[in-house]
Amino acid sequence: MAVNDSAHVAQPPSAFDPWDPAFLADPYPAYAELRARGRVLYYERTDQWLIPHHADVSALLRDRRLGRTYQHRFSHEDFGRTPPPPEHEPFHTLNDHGMLDLEPPDHTRIRRLVSKAFTPRTVERLKPYVDGLADDLVSALVEAGGGDLLTDVAEPLPVAVIAEMLGIPESDRGPLRPWSADICGMYELNPSEETAAKAVRASVEFSDYLRELIAQRRKEPGEDLISGLIAAHDEGDRLTEQEMISTCVLLLNAGHEATVNATVNGWWALFRNPGQLAALRADHSLVPSAVEELMRYDTPLQLFERWVLDEIEVDGTVIPRGAEIAMLFGSANHDPAVFSDPGTLDLTRRDNPHISFSAGIHYCIGAPLARVELAASMRALLEKAPGLRPAGRPERKPNFVIRGLQGLSVEVG
């Protein structure tokens, strides 16, 4: 099938509308329609090919004919793409030097060097700090009789943990979350110029801050991750300063964005499934499987993009070089071909190959830490706030790609 004649290719149902509040409130019925329509669907509004089935998403995440970038092989012009506006350059410099948006050999080199500093032992050493911080945050929530689970527990925990890992002093941590939120706005579909301007400003400010901090750590190295990144080397390879800055920003953004949203999405799902919440309260040993199921049930990252570097074929549809694939993680995590009764929250689900942390060479390097954080806050809330309940219905953020809530007001007792 010729890709250019998209009129003859399966189109998404009208229910699939990433800008419609009704879709954002619950995209999963629309995903079921997508999967019924086919394995690949062209979406004209974003000029993307949607991939809704788990098997295809899982396979394409590992397919080296696709890439997070194309600039290691092609210029923008050669690839049939318009270069980003010059005024967006600070964002792209920051973003394009992080390993999430690089392909081999640069991705391989940077991930290998970062892995030397970001080890399982590092994560294990942080566990008492994470548990203690979760206890303190939940204790304050209980003492206040409730509050906003988002701002009181879900946000401060992972931000503090990754800042602690990086060695960012407590007095400097205030801007981290706003910087991250502004930068991550560029990952939504068709971001506005206002969104781009905020991302550029945050990229400049965050980069300038980290440049100074890296200079300090060069003079006075510590036990923190930035000092580890400076020291990391392999056969003469070292991270450049820009690679270090981009890595730190990536670790902060990816290291807390998913955790924050998984926490509030997860608790809102539990409140709407009181039988499952009661089972969890009765048996805290369910926490590890609950963390996995909640990440599957309401996926914090709904879509992940790839460029087609070499022509591929999906179910008879040829997708040419230069096209963009949109892999729908939220749909894949609700695919009945893989998950029995996927629309049902089941905290005892054992066979749970969700792809919320991606797969292949870009599998989330921080997944072990995210699991530690999610389990720590869940245990603390179960133990210290056994009567936790919602105080009203929360509002969804008007985002599609990064799925979360504006807040989650709760009462205790």
C-alpha positions as semicolon CSV with decimal commas, in nm:
position;residue;x (nm);y (nm);z (nm)
1;M;0,000;0,000;0,000
2;A;0,139;0,341;-0,088
3;V;0,179;0,554;0,220
4;N;0,121;0,885;0,045
5;D;-0,236;0,799;-0,039
6;S;-0,353;0,824;0,322
7;A;-0,720;0,842;0,215
8;H;-0,702;0,465;0,161
9;V;-0,536;0,395;0,496
10;A;-0,734;0,321;0,812
11;Q;-0,817;0,646;0,990
12;P;-0,866;0,693;1,364
13;P;-1,226;0,713;1,489
14;S;-1,362;1,057;1,573
15;A;-1,347;0,957;1,941
16;F;-0,967;0,979;1,919
17;D;-0,912;1,351;1,981
18;P;-0,616;1,442;2,204
19;W;-0,751;1,796;2,249
20;D;-1,102;1,695;2,359
21;P;-1,157;1,712;2,738
22;A;-1,388;1,410;2,718
23;F;-1,114;1,205;2,552
24;L;-0,854;1,328;2,802
25;A;-1,081;1,228;3,089
26;D;-1,090;0,868;2,965
27;P;-0,901;0,782;2,645
28;Y;-0,929;0,404;2,687
29;P;-1,262;0,348;2,504
30;A;-1,121;0,538;2,204
31;Y;-0,813;0,316;2,214
32;A;-1,037;0,009;2,194
33;E;-1,186;0,157;1,875
34;L;-0,836;0,223;1,739
35;R;-0,731;-0,137;1,797
36;A;-1,048;-0,259;1,628
37;R;-0,973;-0,039;1,323
38;G;-0,633;-0,195;1,263
39;R;-0,269;-0,220;1,356
40;V;-0,162;0,111;1,200
41;L;-0,370;0,426;1,142
42;Y;-0,271;0,756;0,985
43;Y;-0,358;1,066;1,192
44;E;-0,361;1,374;0,972
45;R;-0,379;1,635;1,251
46;T;-0,031;1,544;1,374
47;D;0,099;1,377;1,055
48;Q;0,174;1,061;1,252
49;W;0,115;0,689;1,217
50;L;-0,059;0,558;1,529
51;I;0,036;0,214;1,660
52;P;-0,225;0,092;1,914
53;H;-0,149;-0,280;1,967
54;H;0,086;-0,411;2,236
55;A;0,272;-0,658;2,011
56;D;0,347;-0,391;1,751
57;V;0,447;-0,125;2,006
58;S;0,675;-0,372;2,183
59;A;0,837;-0,483;1,857
60;L;0,880;-0,132;1,716
61;L;1,042;-0,004;2,035
62;R;1,319;-0,255;1,960
63;D;1,330;-0,198;1,582
64;R;1,652;-0,023;1,481
65;R;1,491;0,103;1,159
66;L;1,322;0,357;1,387
67;G;1,496;0,623;1,592
68;R;1,434;0,894;1,847
69;T;1,636;1,121;1,619
70;Y;1,738;1,117;1,255
71;Q;2,015;1,374;1,274
72;H;2,287;1,110;1,316
73;R;2,209;1,001;0,960
74;F;2,025;1,280;0,780
75;S;1,998;1,657;0,768
76;H;1,653;1,806;0,822
77;E;1,631;1,875;0,449
78;D;1,742;1,524;0,346
79;F;1,479;1,380;0,578
80;G;1,205;1,600;0,434
81;R;1,160;1,792;0,759
82;T;1,164;2,163;0,837
83;P;1,441;2,263;1,081
84;P;1,313;2,402;1,413
85;P;1,301;2,783;1,436
86;P;1,632;2,939;1,546
87;E;1,465;3,091;1,852
88;H;1,396;2,737;1,981
89;E;1,767;2,648;1,969
90;P;1,833;2,647;2,350
91;F;1,561;2,386;2,401
92;H;1,687;2,165;2,118
93;T;2,050;2,192;2,228
94;L;1,946;2,075;2,574
95;N;1,704;1,808;2,452
96;D;1,910;1,671;2,164
97;H;2,217;1,593;2,380
98;G;2,024;1,375;2,625
99;M;2,044;1,000;2,572
100;L;1,665;0,970;2,534
101;D;1,688;1,161;2,206
102;L;2,008;1,008;2,075
103;E;2,077;0,694;1,877
104;P;2,388;0,474;1,862
105;P;2,678;0,527;1,872
106;D;2,626;0,840;2,087
107;H;2,339;0,686;2,283
108;T;2,544;0,374;2,357
109;R;2,843;0,577;2,478
110;I;2,643;0,813;2,699
111;R;2,421;0,544;2,850
112;R;2,728;0,334;2,930
113;L;2,895;0,627;3,104
114;V;2,579;0,731;3,291
115;S;2,526;0,369;3,400
116;K;2,864;0,381;3,575
117;A;2,725;0,650;3,805
118;F;2,360;0,540;3,814
119;T;2,404;0,188;3,948
120;P;2,164;-0,048;4,129
121;R;2,383;0,004;4,437
122;T;2,322;0,380;4,413
123;V;1,947;0,320;4,407
124;E;1,966;0,070;4,695
125;R;2,172;0,317;4,900
126;L;1,897;0,577;4,850
127;K;1,618;0,351;4,976
128;P;1,636;0,456;5,346
129;Y;1,634;0,823;5,237
130;V;1,332;0,763;5,012
131;D;1,142;0,575;5,284
132;G;1,221;0,840;5,545
133;L;1,117;1,124;5,316
134;A;0,792;0,948;5,225
135;D;0,716;0,898;5,595
136;D;0,784;1,265;5,672
137;L;0,569;1,393;5,386
138;V;0,276;1,165;5,472
139;S;0,306;1,247;5,843
140;A;0,274;1,618;5,760
141;L;-0,030;1,544;5,542
142;V;-0,192;1,348;5,826
143;E;-0,113;1,619;6,082
144;A;-0,284;1,875;5,857
145;G;-0,591;1,652;5,826
146;G;-0,543;1,624;5,450
147;G;-0,436;1,842;5,161
148;D;-0,335;1,803;4,799
149;L;-0,174;1,464;4,744
150;L;-0,005;1,604;4,432
151;T;0,175;1,899;4,590
152;D;0,214;1,755;4,941
153;V;0,348;1,407;4,859
154;A;0,360;1,309;4,489
155;E;0,573;1,604;4,370
156;P;0,815;1,671;4,655
157;L;0,922;1,308;4,698
158;P;1,077;1,229;4,356
159;V;1,201;1,588;4,304
160;A;1,387;1,574;4,637
161;V;1,523;1,226;4,563
162;I;1,667;1,308;4,221
163;A;1,797;1,644;4,351
164;E;1,965;1,458;4,638
165;M;2,117;1,212;4,390
166;L;2,246;1,493;4,169
167;G;2,378;1,687;4,467
168;I;2,157;1,994;4,418
169;P;2,144;2,183;4,752
170;E;1,802;2,207;4,919
171;S;1,809;2,586;4,894
172;D;1,834;2,561;4,512
173;R;1,550;2,313;4,452
174;G;1,256;2,554;4,424
175;P;1,280;2,616;4,046
176;L;1,338;2,250;3,952
177;R;0,974;2,146;3,916
178;P;0,866;2,463;3,725
179;W;1,166;2,431;3,492
180;S;1,081;2,068;3,430
181;A;0,712;2,138;3,367
182;D;0,796;2,410;3,114
183;I;1,047;2,193;2,928
184;C;0,811;1,893;2,921
185;G;0,541;2,108;2,761
186;M;0,733;2,063;2,433
187;Y;0,662;1,690;2,437
188;E;0,289;1,742;2,385
189;L;0,137;1,719;2,038
190;N;0,168;2,040;1,830
191;P;0,292;2,268;2,115
192;S;0,207;2,637;2,087
193;E;0,459;2,921;2,050
194;E;0,384;3,024;2,409
195;T;0,472;2,671;2,524
196;A;0,793;2,684;2,317
197;A;0,892;3,021;2,465
198;K;0,850;2,887;2,819
199;A;1,054;2,577;2,732
200;V;1,334;2,789;2,583
201;R;1,349;3,015;2,889
202;A;1,352;2,717;3,127
203;S;1,620;2,545;2,916
204;V;1,848;2,849;2,939
205;E;1,796;2,899;3,313
206;F;1,832;2,532;3,403
207;S;2,143;2,492;3,182
208;D;2,308;2,801;3,332
209;Y;2,242;2,673;3,683
210;L;2,384;2,328;3,610
211;R;2,689;2,471;3,434
212;E;2,780;2,655;3,756
213;L;2,711;2,349;3,971
214;I;2,925;2,125;3,748
215;A;3,210;2,378;3,773
216;Q;3,184;2,364;4,154
217;R;3,189;1,983;4,154
218;R;3,496;1,977;3,932
219;K;3,679;2,175;4,202
220;E;3,523;1,994;4,497
221;P;3,387;1,651;4,398
222;G;3,145;1,477;4,632
223;E;2,951;1,152;4,653
224;D;2,671;1,283;4,428
225;L;2,572;1,180;4,077
226;I;2,711;1,495;3,912
227;S;3,053;1,418;4,060
228;G;3,010;1,062;3,933
229;L;2,924;1,185;3,584
230;I;3,233;1,407;3,583
231;A;3,449;1,111;3,688
232;A;3,286;0,854;3,458
233;H;3,511;0,752;3,171
234;D;3,554;0,451;2,949
235;E;3,850;0,387;2,719
236;G;3,925;0,758;2,705
237;D;3,560;0,858;2,657
238;R;3,410;1,120;2,884
239;L;3,085;1,310;2,883
240;T;3,108;1,661;2,739
241;E;2,976;1,944;2,954
242;Q;2,663;1,971;2,736
243;E;2,606;1,595;2,764
244;M;2,632;1,622;3,142
245;I;2,388;1,913;3,153
246;S;2,142;1,734;2,924
247;T;2,177;1,412;3,125
248;C;2,104;1,591;3,454
249;V;1,795;1,759;3,309
250;L;1,676;1,429;3,159
251;L;1,725;1,248;3,490
252;L;1,528;1,515;3,672
253;N;1,247;1,541;3,416
254;A;1,208;1,170;3,346
255;G;1,301;1,089;3,705
256;H;1,003;1,260;3,857
257;E;0,744;1,337;3,589
258;A;0,628;0,976;3,553
259;T;0,646;0,913;3,929
260;V;0,438;1,220;4,014
261;N;0,166;1,129;3,765
262;A;0,174;0,758;3,844
263;T;0,115;0,846;4,211
264;V;-0,191;1,067;4,162
265;N;-0,333;0,867;3,870
266;G;-0,288;0,556;4,082
267;W;-0,459;0,686;4,395
268;W;-0,746;0,829;4,194
269;A;-0,787;0,485;4,034
270;L;-0,784;0,324;4,380
271;F;-1,049;0,565;4,509
272;R;-1,268;0,469;4,210
273;N;-1,213;0,098;4,281
274;P;-1,292;0,068;4,654
275;G;-1,282;-0,312;4,653
276;Q;-0,922;-0,310;4,529
277;L;-0,827;-0,035;4,775
278;A;-0,977;-0,238;5,061
279;A;-0,777;-0,544;4,954
280;L;-0,457;-0,337;4,945
281;R;-0,526;-0,190;5,289
282;A;-0,581;-0,541;5,422
283;D;-0,263;-0,681;5,266
284;H;0,033;-0,446;5,223
285;S;0,231;-0,725;5,055
286;L;0,032;-0,636;4,743
287;V;0,224;-0,307;4,709
288;P;0,478;-0,428;4,446
289;S;0,213;-0,576;4,216
290;A;-0,015;-0,276;4,284
291;V;0,258;-0,038;4,162
292;E;0,288;-0,234;3,835
293;E;-0,088;-0,262;3,783
294;L;-0,155;0,106;3,851
295;M;0,113;0,207;3,599
296;R;-0,058;-0,018;3,346
297;Y;-0,415;0,079;3,430
298;D;-0,371;0,455;3,387
299;T;-0,043;0,501;3,205
300;P;0,148;0,822;3,292
301;L;0,319;0,843;2,950
302;Q;0,054;0,779;2,685
303;L;0,255;0,822;2,365
304;F;0,616;0,776;2,256
305;E;0,741;0,892;1,916
306;R;0,990;0,744;1,672
307;W;1,119;0,856;1,332
308;V;1,122;0,607;1,046
309;L;1,488;0,591;0,940
310;D;1,436;0,308;0,693
311;E;1,107;0,208;0,534
312;I;0,899;-0,036;0,740
313;E;0,580;-0,229;0,680
314;V;0,308;-0,283;0,940
315;D;0,021;-0,513;0,850
316;G;0,062;-0,448;0,477
317;T;0,097;-0,071;0,514
318;V;0,433;0,064;0,397
319;I;0,554;0,356;0,610
320;P;0,834;0,543;0,434
321;R;1,154;0,695;0,561
322;G;1,085;1,041;0,706
323;A;0,748;0,953;0,859
324;E;0,679;0,968;1,231
325;I;0,538;0,680;1,435
326;A;0,332;0,744;1,750
327;M;0,332;0,439;1,974
328;L;0,031;0,450;2,204
329;F;0,150;0,314;2,538
330;G;-0,190;0,366;2,701
331;S;-0,359;0,161;2,431
332;A;-0,093;-0,112;2,436
333;N;-0,134;-0,143;2,814
334;H;-0,507;-0,211;2,762
335;D;-0,470;-0,460;2,477
336;P;-0,691;-0,764;2,553
337;A;-0,459;-0,980;2,342
338;V;-0,205;-0,945;2,626
339;F;-0,400;-0,848;2,938
340;S;-0,707;-1,040;3,048
341;D;-0,996;-0,803;3,122
342;P;-0,769;-0,497;3,073
343;G;-1,032;-0,243;3,179
344;T;-1,047;-0,398;3,526
345;L;-0,805;-0,287;3,796
346;D;-0,655;-0,605;3,945
347;L;-0,382;-0,547;4,202
348;T;-0,307;-0,918;4,211
349;R;-0,234;-0,932;3,836
350;R;0,081;-1,141;3,799
351;D;0,132;-1,155;3,422
352;N;0,178;-0,782;3,364
353;P;0,418;-0,698;3,079
354;H;0,317;-0,329;3,067
355;I;0,541;-0,099;2,867
356;S;0,507;0,213;3,083
357;F;0,889;0,225;3,112
358;S;0,934;0,173;2,734
359;A;1,156;-0,107;2,596
360;G;1,466;-0,168;2,392
361;I;1,773;0,054;2,414
362;H;1,564;0,343;2,549
363;Y;1,418;0,143;2,838
364;C;1,394;0,381;3,134
365;I;1,726;0,380;3,320
366;G;1,545;0,514;3,627
367;A;1,276;0,243;3,643
368;P;1,422;0,077;3,957
369;L;1,425;0,414;4,137
370;A;1,071;0,497;4,024
371;R;0,948;0,166;4,166
372;V;1,122;0,234;4,499
373;E;0,961;0,582;4,519
374;L;0,611;0,464;4,423
375;A;0,624;0,178;4,674
376;A;0,757;0,405;4,951
377;S;0,480;0,665;4,919
378;M;0,213;0,395;4,886
379;R;0,329;0,212;5,199
380;A;0,351;0,535;5,397
381;L;-0,002;0,636;5,296
382;L;-0,141;0,291;5,372
383;E;0,024;0,281;5,715
384;K;-0,016;0,641;5,831
385;A;-0,340;0,738;5,652
386;P;-0,554;0,421;5,644
387;G;-0,871;0,629;5,604
388;L;-0,741;0,839;5,315
389;R;-1,028;0,948;5,090
390;P;-1,082;1,202;4,811
391;A;-1,221;1,546;4,890
392;G;-1,397;1,612;4,561
393;R;-1,339;1,514;4,202
394;P;-0,999;1,616;4,058
395;E;-0,944;1,795;3,728
396;R;-0,727;1,641;3,458
397;K;-0,436;1,836;3,318
398;P;-0,517;1,943;2,959
399;N;-0,232;1,722;2,834
400;F;-0,239;1,400;2,638
401;V;0,118;1,269;2,614
402;I;0,203;1,317;2,982
403;R;-0,116;1,214;3,163
404;G;-0,184;1,354;3,508
405;L;-0,411;1,552;3,737
406;Q;-0,413;1,921;3,826
407;G;-0,429;1,809;4,189
408;L;-0,585;1,546;4,413
409;S;-0,747;1,685;4,728
410;V;-0,769;1,427;5,007
411;E;-0,895;1,401;5,362
412;V;-0,744;1,190;5,639
413;G;-0,916;1,013;5,925
